[in-house]
Amino acid sequence: MALYQSFSIDPISLAIYLGRTLSSGITVMAKYQGGCLCGAVRYSADAAPINERICHCRLCQKAIGAAFNARVLFRIDDVTIEGPLAMVNTSPDLKRGFCPSCGTTMFSRRDSAGIIGITTGSLDDPTFFRPQMHIFTASKQPWVVLDDGLPQHEGAPPPG
């Protein structure tokens, strides 16, 4: 315990803030929270994400308005959303959620699978994002260089 006496914050609280694994092997999950640019929509997720990926497909590029969509995936029931939300179907089974006031895209939702992706740019603290892989790299922009050592899949990732 003497190791932590000089800190004004206890080690569990520090791990929660940083979203890190403690030396005891216990992983403390960060609370993912965020919202839109104007503040009308807020969300939070207290559960561990299902996965964290960077998608380079053309649908994500168009919907996000950027070269890729860095997103954190959760079960729908693990995410709480407050405020007005507009939805648009971008494919038969995928809806995108955005703020009707400022236009910030925050979600991609697949009801049939019970999952919702949160855009990392809308997180209050995007440093919580720990990408695991790049997907749909066949349609990545040619000026995007992927040299982060993460697995890369030209299309959808393998199951599991």
Secondary structure, DSSP 8 states (H G I E B T S, - for coil): -GGGTT-SS-HHHHHHHHT-B-TTS-B----EEEE-SSSS-EEEE-S--SEEEEE--HHHHHHHTSS-EEEEEEEGGGEEEES--EEEEEETTEEEEE-TTT--EEEEEEGGGTEEEEEGGGBS-GGG----EEE-GGGS-TT----S---B-SSS----
